């Protein structure tokens, strides 16, 4: 074979290879198009392989919230599949703006008010007003109203009409305001149901205060503080203080139990020497019995309705027990420590009422059982 024929043979072989390679490439391209069309992805769409995969939005749970989560968007296919150039404007000027759902119902509205302020309404798909953001018609300050699906106001955030201080009101589904939060000269929380049931906040002097009332609005319990200490008071339905636990002007703790008319009956506290003291009075407030713990010995005194001492129980200076009775004029009529008396050949102890040769608790029991009886 001459050189020319050899070169033509090689050229034909090379052309056959290129033709076979092109056929294989075409078959491979057809296969890719077929697979891509089956999976719903076009290989000719720019940026499709770099676009994020569209996934459902996760629910945003709020603890103790009445809703289950965030609702789905109107256009789920509007998620970005890559950066796209959009024409924007710095300022849009209009006298009103409505955002409608697929049924043409306006669910978000922006309008100017009649006094020139801005208003925002968020509506339900049925056209009911759920949220209002704007200004108050009563004082012109900011106001937020959150309503139920029946357009009953449930939550209000705004300011007091008179003072202009902030407040929050929470109502039930029947329109009754149950909780109010105020920030005026007496900031606090009010819990209501027809009447004010509880108040937690500050007193007129700026100290902490808790007031509890019944369904009729009567104050029944008070817990408060002042510049020195705290105190608790309980009241009856007639607004009379029947119990007090706190402190007296000298800074000592005290417990007082009163009658239904407010008369002090029992007082437990301390005396001027910081020893324990209990006072018992009658319904007229007259002191009848008082008990005090001394530095070394205790003491009990019993008085009549004129607060004249009639009976004393305590200890002598030598440390012996003492029981003494007195007349209304203050004269000692009997005392357990009196000296022996001799009558004829008989020697007895004064106060030895059972004649057993000593003066002890048995004699005092006899005395207490017969005290005040006639001869």
Secondary structure, DSSP 8 states (H G I E B T S, - for coil): --HHHHHHHHHHHHHHHHHHHHHHHHHHHHHHHHHHHHHT--TTSTTGGGS-----------TT-SS-S----S-GGGS-SS-------S----SEEEEE-TTS-EEEEEEE-TTS-EEEEEE-TTS-EEEEEEE-TTT-SEEEEEE-TT--EEEEEEE-TTT--EEEEEE-TTS-EEEEEE-STT-EEEEESSSEEEEEEE-TTS-EEEEEE-TTS-EEEEEEE-SS-EEEEEE-TTS-EEEEEEE-TTS-EEEEEE-TTS-EEEEEEE-TTS-EEEEEE-TTS-EEEEEEE-SS-EEEEEE-TT--EEEEEEE-TTS-EEEEEE-TTS-EEEETT--EEEETTEEEETT-TT-SSS--HHHHHHHHHHTT---
